Amino acid sequence: MDLPPTLRDWLLHEADASIVHRFLTEVLGRSADDPEVRSSRETLVREGWAHRILSEQLPSGAWASPNVDSRGLYVPKYIATNWRLLVLSDMGLTRERPEIDRAVRLVFAAHDRPDGDLGGSGSELCFTGNAVRYMLRLGYGDEAPVRRSIDWLVQTQKPDGGWHCWESAVGTLDCWEALAAFSVLPASRRTPEVESAIRRGAEFYLERGLLHEGADPYPPWSRLHYPNHYYYDFLVGLDVLTRLGYGRDPRLDPALDLLESKRDVEGRWSLESNHPDLGPDAEYDVRTPYYPFVLEPPGRPSRWITVTALAVLQRAGRLALPAVTERTAGAPAST
């Protein structure tokens, strides 16, 4: 598909700074030292979504709960510290912000274990995978707890190449967090063991076309969401697999075709549902109290989903960009 000027303008003008930052870096391929990229990153902490999240941080460095033990950093879902750090890392923030460092130090203090299982005995693997992913993005890849956790994720891979959050002999598409963590680990830092885990994990997803597990399709996996928390959908799978370099694998074509079919006439994608996606076809129940975290209203065109979809299509070779990307001089990075 082409990138219409109107769509580019929709993502660069009157958009949250996190959208501008992601569009410039993930779709247009701008470098970190690009003036507009720097401007968007600076704007993040002054206004918009990230600024609002940072402003809600408690003096302790946590969010939502005054307790800074492992439970207090995790609940209430989906507004406590764990979930805030996930979103802030997606938006492009790093440890350069003191607010981020205070929160991450709380996570290390509450969760670090010698074997690398950040959640301790009985931990959900999805928690550790998510934590490794946001810590890598925030700039904590050199920290010992993160290195141990990467090794632990490798060791917990199932014989079939997948992972599972609970005791199981087989993997499931629904446990995507370990592979997602590896997708943001720089290639130069991937050990042979991590590279092997990536190959096996990618095959697990490719063999299932990102969507097929069991006799019947699971409708929520075909809908588009953000934030995803620990829930899976096919756009999560496409984002992870294309980041890992599998965008041209023909086994991704059905999922890529499904993604393109959801684009509207103006080239935008809608946020189809919030998580938890508890429609009658979800067959899922959240057992603890939760507070939905919403950046954009469902059922309407979403800048966040659109940027993610464009980045996926760009990595898969399905997005035509201008030979020379036009600068946006004179236009604000975010308003």
LOTOR-581778 format. One record per residue (C-alpha): residue number from 1; residue in three letters; x, y, z. Coordinates in steps of 0.02 Angstrom, whole numbers, plus 50000, padded with zeros to 5 digits. Layout:
<kolpas>
<kolpa NUM,'ALA',<X,Y,Z>>
...
</kolpas>
This chain:
<kolpas>
<kolpa 1,'MET',<50000,50000,50000>>
<kolpa 2,'ASP',<50050,50181,49979>>
<kolpa 3,'LEU',<50067,50308,50119>>
<kolpa 4,'PRO',<49944,50447,50073>>
<kolpa 5,'PRO',<49997,50623,50125>>
<kolpa 6,'THR',<49832,50644,50219>>
<kolpa 7,'LEU',<49871,50490,50323>>
<kolpa 8,'ARG',<50046,50552,50359>>
<kolpa 9,'ASP',<49977,50719,50413>>
<kolpa 10,'TRP',<49849,50634,50526>>
<kolpa 11,'LEU',<49992,50546,50616>>
<kolpa 12,'LEU',<50110,50695,50627>>
<kolpa 13,'HIS',<49995,50843,50659>>
<kolpa 14,'GLU',<49877,50858,50807>>
<kolpa 15,'ALA',<49938,50689,50868>>
<kolpa 16,'ASP',<50008,50637,51035>>
<kolpa 17,'ALA',<50198,50651,51041>>
<kolpa 18,'SER',<50213,50463,51065>>
<kolpa 19,'ILE',<50124,50437,50898>>
<kolpa 20,'VAL',<50239,50561,50812>>
<kolpa 21,'HIS',<50391,50477,50888>>
<kolpa 22,'ARG',<50336,50302,50835>>
<kolpa 23,'PHE',<50287,50357,50660>>
<kolpa 24,'LEU',<50453,50444,50630>>
<kolpa 25,'THR',<50559,50301,50697>>
<kolpa 26,'GLU',<50461,50142,50661>>
<kolpa 27,'VAL',<50379,50187,50495>>
<kolpa 28,'LEU',<50488,50322,50416>>
<kolpa 29,'GLY',<50649,50250,50488>>
<kolpa 30,'ARG',<50716,50411,50562>>
<kolpa 31,'SER',<50866,50393,50678>>
<kolpa 32,'ALA',<50871,50439,50862>>
<kolpa 33,'ASP',<50973,50595,50826>>
<kolpa 34,'ASP',<50851,50661,50697>>
<kolpa 35,'PRO',<50792,50835,50753>>
<kolpa 36,'GLU',<50608,50791,50741>>
<kolpa 37,'VAL',<50633,50628,50834>>
<kolpa 38,'ARG',<50723,50721,50974>>
<kolpa 39,'SER',<50586,50852,50977>>
<kolpa 40,'SER',<50449,50721,50991>>
<kolpa 41,'ARG',<50543,50631,51130>>
<kolpa 42,'GLU',<50562,50793,51228>>
<kolpa 43,'THR',<50378,50834,51204>>
<kolpa 44,'LEU',<50328,50666,51276>>
<kolpa 45,'VAL',<50363,50720,51454>>
<kolpa 46,'ARG',<50286,50893,51437>>
<kolpa 47,'GLU',<50113,50852,51371>>
<kolpa 48,'GLY',<49999,50714,51313>>
<kolpa 49,'TRP',<49980,50533,51365>>
<kolpa 50,'ALA',<50152,50500,51439>>
<kolpa 51,'HIS',<50151,50665,51533>>
<kolpa 52,'ARG',<49982,50622,51608>>
<kolpa 53,'ILE',<50042,50450,51664>>
<kolpa 54,'LEU',<50200,50523,51742>>
<kolpa 55,'SER',<50098,50655,51833>>
<kolpa 56,'GLU',<49998,50517,51920>>
<kolpa 57,'GLN',<50154,50435,51994>>
<kolpa 58,'LEU',<50155,50425,52184>>
<kolpa 59,'PRO',<50301,50495,52286>>
<kolpa 60,'SER',<50361,50316,52315>>
<kolpa 61,'GLY',<50388,50294,52128>>
<kolpa 62,'ALA',<50240,50177,52109>>
<kolpa 63,'TRP',<50071,50201,52028>>
<kolpa 64,'ALA',<49896,50169,52096>>
<kolpa 65,'SER',<49944,50074,52255>>
<kolpa 66,'PRO',<50044,50137,52405>>
<kolpa 67,'ASN',<50113,49962,52428>>
<kolpa 68,'VAL',<50278,49930,52340>>
<kolpa 69,'ASP',<50287,49742,52366>>
<kolpa 70,'SER',<50265,49624,52218>>
<kolpa 71,'ARG',<50076,49625,52231>>
<kolpa 72,'GLY',<50062,49813,52254>>
<kolpa 73,'LEU',<50164,49842,52095>>
<kolpa 74,'TYR',<50049,49726,51996>>
<kolpa 75,'VAL',<49874,49767,52057>>
<kolpa 76,'PRO',<49756,49846,52031>>
<kolpa 77,'LYS',<49753,49789,51852>>
<kolpa 78,'TYR',<49782,49882,51734>>
<kolpa 79,'ILE',<49839,50043,51814>>
<kolpa 80,'ALA',<49973,49988,51938>>
<kolpa 81,'THR',<50160,50008,51911>>
<kolpa 82,'ASN',<50187,49853,51803>>
<kolpa 83,'TRP',<50059,49909,51675>>
<kolpa 84,'ARG',<50114,50091,51675>>
<kolpa 85,'LEU',<50294,50043,51637>>
<kolpa 86,'LEU',<50238,49933,51493>>
<kolpa 87,'VAL',<50146,50078,51411>>
<kolpa 88,'LEU',<50280,50207,51447>>
<kolpa 89,'SER',<50412,50094,51368>>
<kolpa 90,'ASP',<50302,50077,51213>>
<kolpa 91,'MET',<50290,50266,51203>>
<kolpa 92,'GLY',<50478,50289,51195>>
<kolpa 93,'LEU',<50526,50342,51370>>
<kolpa 94,'THR',<50690,50282,51445>>
<kolpa 95,'ARG',<50788,50278,51607>>
<kolpa 96,'GLU',<50842,50457,51571>>
<kolpa 97,'ARG',<50684,50509,51661>>
<kolpa 98,'PRO',<50704,50499,51851>>
<kolpa 99,'GLU',<50522,50445,51866>>
<kolpa 100,'ILE',<50561,50290,51764>>
<kolpa 101,'ASP',<50715,50246,51864>>
<kolpa 102,'ARG',<50623,50260,52030>>
<kolpa 103,'ALA',<50488,50141,51970>>
<kolpa 104,'VAL',<50607,50013,51895>>
<kolpa 105,'ARG',<50711,50008,52054>>
<kolpa 106,'LEU',<50552,49962,52147>>
<kolpa 107,'VAL',<50522,49819,52027>>
<kolpa 108,'PHE',<50699,49755,52049>>
<kolpa 109,'ALA',<50684,49763,52238>>
<kolpa 110,'ALA',<50517,49672,52241>>
<kolpa 111,'HIS',<50544,49541,52107>>
<kolpa 112,'ASP',<50727,49497,52078>>
<kolpa 113,'ARG',<50765,49314,52111>>
<kolpa 114,'PRO',<50930,49221,52090>>
<kolpa 115,'ASP',<50860,49104,51957>>
<kolpa 116,'GLY',<50794,49247,51848>>
<kolpa 117,'ASP',<50611,49213,51880>>
<kolpa 118,'LEU',<50559,49391,51919>>
<kolpa 119,'GLY',<50394,49341,51993>>
<kolpa 120,'GLY',<50464,49212,52114>>
<kolpa 121,'SER',<50389,49041,52146>>
<kolpa 122,'GLY',<50237,49008,52037>>
<kolpa 123,'SER',<50267,49161,51929>>
<kolpa 124,'GLU',<50172,49179,51768>>
<kolpa 125,'LEU',<50300,49175,51629>>
<kolpa 126,'CYS',<50203,49315,51544>>
<kolpa 127,'PHE',<50248,49431,51688>>
<kolpa 128,'THR',<50434,49399,51670>>
<kolpa 129,'GLY',<50427,49415,51480>>
<kolpa 130,'ASN',<50335,49581,51492>>
<kolpa 131,'ALA',<50456,49645,51625>>
<kolpa 132,'VAL',<50608,49599,51520>>
<kolpa 133,'ARG',<50531,49684,51368>>
<kolpa 134,'TYR',<50497,49849,51455>>
<kolpa 135,'MET',<50663,49848,51547>>
<kolpa 136,'LEU',<50757,49822,51384>>
<kolpa 137,'ARG',<50662,49965,51303>>
<kolpa 138,'LEU',<50687,50078,51452>>
<kolpa 139,'GLY',<50875,50048,51447>>
<kolpa 140,'TYR',<50907,49919,51584>>
<kolpa 141,'GLY',<50976,49778,51478>>
<kolpa 142,'ASP',<51143,49779,51567>>
<kolpa 143,'GLU',<51066,49753,51739>>
<kolpa 144,'ALA',<51098,49581,51816>>
<kolpa 145,'PRO',<50913,49543,51850>>
<kolpa 146,'VAL',<50872,49572,51667>>
<kolpa 147,'ARG',<51015,49463,51605>>
<kolpa 148,'ARG',<50962,49323,51724>>
<kolpa 149,'SER',<50782,49339,51667>>
<kolpa 150,'ILE',<50831,49324,51483>>
<kolpa 151,'ASP',<50918,49160,51524>>
<kolpa 152,'TRP',<50764,49103,51620>>
<kolpa 153,'LEU',<50651,49138,51472>>
<kolpa 154,'VAL',<50763,49031,51362>>
<kolpa 155,'GLN',<50760,48889,51488>>
<kolpa 156,'THR',<50570,48890,51505>>
<kolpa 157,'GLN',<50537,48867,51318>>
<kolpa 158,'LYS',<50434,48711,51283>>
<kolpa 159,'PRO',<50493,48567,51173>>
<kolpa 160,'ASP',<50373,48624,51036>>
<kolpa 161,'GLY',<50454,48798,51031>>
<kolpa 162,'GLY',<50316,48892,51119>>
<kolpa 163,'TRP',<50294,48953,51297>>
<kolpa 164,'HIS',<50152,48942,51422>>
<kolpa 165,'CYS',<50113,49052,51572>>
<kolpa 166,'TRP',<50055,48901,51672>>
<kolpa 167,'GLU',<50113,48723,51699>>
<kolpa 168,'SER',<50100,48637,51530>>
<kolpa 169,'ALA',<50197,48519,51418>>
<kolpa 170,'VAL',<50156,48623,51264>>
<kolpa 171,'GLY',<50160,48806,51214>>
<kolpa 172,'THR',<50017,48921,51166>>
<kolpa 173,'LEU',<50001,49073,51052>>
<kolpa 174,'ASP',<49929,49162,51203>>
<kolpa 175,'CYS',<50100,49163,51289>>
<kolpa 176,'TRP',<50194,49281,51174>>
<kolpa 177,'GLU',<50290,49385,51300>>
<kolpa 178,'ALA',<50456,49291,51296>>
<kolpa 179,'LEU',<50470,49305,51106>>
<kolpa 180,'ALA',<50417,49488,51116>>
<kolpa 181,'ALA',<50557,49520,51241>>
<kolpa 182,'PHE',<50683,49441,51123>>
<kolpa 183,'SER',<50616,49548,50980>>
<kolpa 184,'VAL',<50678,49708,51066>>
<kolpa 185,'LEU',<50844,49633,51119>>
<kolpa 186,'PRO',<50977,49704,51001>>
<kolpa 187,'ALA',<51045,49571,50883>>
<kolpa 188,'SER',<51222,49607,50942>>
<kolpa 189,'ARG',<51173,49552,51118>>
<kolpa 190,'ARG',<51085,49389,51072>>
<kolpa 191,'THR',<51181,49236,51129>>
<kolpa 192,'PRO',<51176,49075,51027>>
<kolpa 193,'GLU',<51049,49010,51152>>
<kolpa 194,'VAL',<50936,49161,51126>>
<kolpa 195,'GLU',<50953,49147,50937>>
<kolpa 196,'SER',<50902,48964,50947>>
<kolpa 197,'ALA',<50752,49008,51057>>
<kolpa 198,'ILE',<50700,49142,50931>>
<kolpa 199,'ARG',<50708,49022,50784>>
<kolpa 200,'ARG',<50607,48890,50875>>
<kolpa 201,'GLY',<50483,49018,50941>>
<kolpa 202,'ALA',<50459,49097,50770>>
<kolpa 203,'GLU',<50426,48925,50694>>
<kolpa 204,'PHE',<50296,48893,50829>>
<kolpa 205,'TYR',<50199,49049,50775>>
<kolpa 206,'LEU',<50228,49029,50588>>
<kolpa 207,'GLU',<50166,48850,50588>>
<kolpa 208,'ARG',<50003,48912,50664>>
<kolpa 209,'GLY',<49985,49063,50551>>
<kolpa 210,'LEU',<49976,49174,50708>>
<kolpa 211,'LEU',<49792,49130,50727>>
<kolpa 212,'HIS',<49758,48945,50730>>
<kolpa 213,'GLU',<49762,48843,50889>>
<kolpa 214,'GLY',<49637,48706,50917>>
<kolpa 215,'ALA',<49486,48659,50813>>
<kolpa 216,'ASP',<49392,48824,50826>>
<kolpa 217,'PRO',<49454,49002,50797>>
<kolpa 218,'TYR',<49463,49117,50947>>
<kolpa 219,'PRO',<49379,49280,50892>>
<kolpa 220,'PRO',<49472,49401,51010>>
<kolpa 221,'TRP',<49636,49351,50927>>
<kolpa 222,'SER',<49569,49425,50764>>
<kolpa 223,'ARG',<49526,49593,50842>>
<kolpa 224,'LEU',<49642,49743,50865>>
<kolpa 225,'HIS',<49681,49807,51041>>
<kolpa 226,'TYR',<49794,49922,51139>>
<kolpa 227,'PRO',<49859,49913,51273>>
<kolpa 228,'ASN',<49876,49725,51260>>
<kolpa 229,'HIS',<49937,49693,51438>>
<kolpa 230,'TYR',<49961,49503,51432>>
<kolpa 231,'TYR',<49828,49467,51301>>
<kolpa 232,'TYR',<49868,49404,51127>>
<kolpa 233,'ASP',<49800,49455,50957>>
<kolpa 234,'PHE',<49864,49431,50780>>
<kolpa 235,'LEU',<49935,49608,50771>>
<kolpa 236,'VAL',<50043,49567,50922>>
<kolpa 237,'GLY',<50105,49415,50828>>
<kolpa 238,'LEU',<50139,49514,50670>>
<kolpa 239,'ASP',<50230,49650,50767>>
<kolpa 240,'VAL',<50343,49524,50853>>
<kolpa 241,'LEU',<50379,49416,50700>>
<kolpa 242,'THR',<50417,49563,50586>>
<kolpa 243,'ARG',<50532,49641,50717>>
<kolpa 244,'LEU',<50626,49475,50718>>
<kolpa 245,'GLY',<50649,49481,50529>>
<kolpa 246,'TYR',<50514,49359,50472>>
<kolpa 247,'GLY',<50409,49486,50377>>
<kolpa 248,'ARG',<50439,49404,50207>>
<kolpa 249,'ASP',<50397,49228,50264>>
<kolpa 250,'PRO',<50246,49173,50157>>
<kolpa 251,'ARG',<50164,49094,50309>>
<kolpa 252,'LEU',<50130,49270,50371>>
<kolpa 253,'ASP',<50031,49315,50215>>
<kolpa 254,'PRO',<49857,49266,50280>>
<kolpa 255,'ALA',<49882,49369,50438>>
<kolpa 256,'LEU',<49952,49515,50338>>
<kolpa 257,'ASP',<49803,49503,50219>>
<kolpa 258,'LEU',<49685,49506,50367>>
<kolpa 259,'LEU',<49772,49661,50433>>
<kolpa 260,'GLU',<49759,49751,50266>>
<kolpa 261,'SER',<49575,49704,50252>>
<kolpa 262,'LYS',<49539,49802,50411>>
<kolpa 263,'ARG',<49606,49966,50340>>
<kolpa 264,'ASP',<49472,50097,50304>>
<kolpa 265,'VAL',<49458,50200,50144>>
<kolpa 266,'GLU',<49573,50333,50218>>
<kolpa 267,'GLY',<49708,50206,50260>>
<kolpa 268,'ARG',<49673,50202,50447>>
<kolpa 269,'TRP',<49642,50059,50567>>
<kolpa 270,'SER',<49519,50061,50712>>
<kolpa 271,'LEU',<49541,50007,50891>>
<kolpa 272,'GLU',<49416,49864,50889>>
<kolpa 273,'SER',<49406,49824,51075>>
<kolpa 274,'ASN',<49482,49865,51243>>
<kolpa 275,'HIS',<49559,49734,51356>>
<kolpa 276,'PRO',<49499,49635,51441>>
<kolpa 277,'ASP',<49402,49587,51283>>
<kolpa 278,'LEU',<49259,49502,51372>>
<kolpa 279,'GLY',<49130,49484,51234>>
<kolpa 280,'PRO',<49019,49329,51227>>
<kolpa 281,'ASP',<49144,49244,51112>>
<kolpa 282,'ALA',<49294,49274,51227>>
<kolpa 283,'GLU',<49257,49134,51351>>
<kolpa 284,'TYR',<49368,49223,51476>>
<kolpa 285,'ASP',<49343,49296,51648>>
<kolpa 286,'VAL',<49457,49410,51748>>
<kolpa 287,'ARG',<49452,49346,51926>>
<kolpa 288,'THR',<49521,49501,52011>>
<kolpa 289,'PRO',<49456,49680,52006>>
<kolpa 290,'TYR',<49522,49779,51859>>
<kolpa 291,'TYR',<49519,49955,51792>>
<kolpa 292,'PRO',<49525,49969,51602>>
<kolpa 293,'PHE',<49663,50082,51538>>
<kolpa 294,'VAL',<49610,50173,51381>>
<kolpa 295,'LEU',<49711,50292,51270>>
<kolpa 296,'GLU',<49588,50300,51126>>
<kolpa 297,'PRO',<49402,50257,51112>>
<kolpa 298,'PRO',<49360,50086,51038>>
<kolpa 299,'GLY',<49264,50075,50876>>
<kolpa 300,'ARG',<49350,50227,50800>>
<kolpa 301,'PRO',<49508,50256,50696>>
<kolpa 302,'SER',<49659,50237,50809>>
<kolpa 303,'ARG',<49825,50324,50781>>
<kolpa 304,'TRP',<49912,50196,50892>>
<kolpa 305,'ILE',<49844,50045,50798>>
<kolpa 306,'THR',<49875,50131,50632>>
<kolpa 307,'VAL',<50059,50165,50670>>
<kolpa 308,'THR',<50082,49986,50728>>
<kolpa 309,'ALA',<49999,49918,50571>>
<kolpa 310,'LEU',<50103,50031,50458>>
<kolpa 311,'ALA',<50264,49979,50545>>
<kolpa 312,'VAL',<50218,49795,50521>>
<kolpa 313,'LEU',<50179,49821,50336>>
<kolpa 314,'GLN',<50340,49920,50313>>
<kolpa 315,'ARG',<50444,49779,50387>>
<kolpa 316,'ALA',<50349,49653,50280>>
<kolpa 317,'GLY',<50385,49751,50120>>
<kolpa 318,'ARG',<50202,49796,50093>>
<kolpa 319,'LEU',<50215,49984,50123>>
<kolpa 320,'ALA',<50278,50099,49986>>
<kolpa 321,'LEU',<50370,50249,50056>>
<kolpa 322,'PRO',<50427,50400,49955>>
<kolpa 323,'ALA',<50605,50384,49889>>
<kolpa 324,'VAL',<50647,50541,49988>>
<kolpa 325,'THR',<50546,50563,50146>>
<kolpa 326,'GLU',<50479,50739,50157>>
<kolpa 327,'ARG',<50523,50834,50313>>
<kolpa 328,'THR',<50389,50917,50412>>
<kolpa 329,'ALA',<50479,51081,50436>>
<kolpa 330,'GLY',<50364,51215,50499>>
<kolpa 331,'ALA',<50243,51091,50574>>
<kolpa 332,'PRO',<50237,51057,50760>>
<kolpa 333,'ALA',<50301,50888,50818>>
<kolpa 334,'SER',<50146,50870,50924>>
<kolpa 335,'THR',<50002,50977,50979>>
</kolpas>
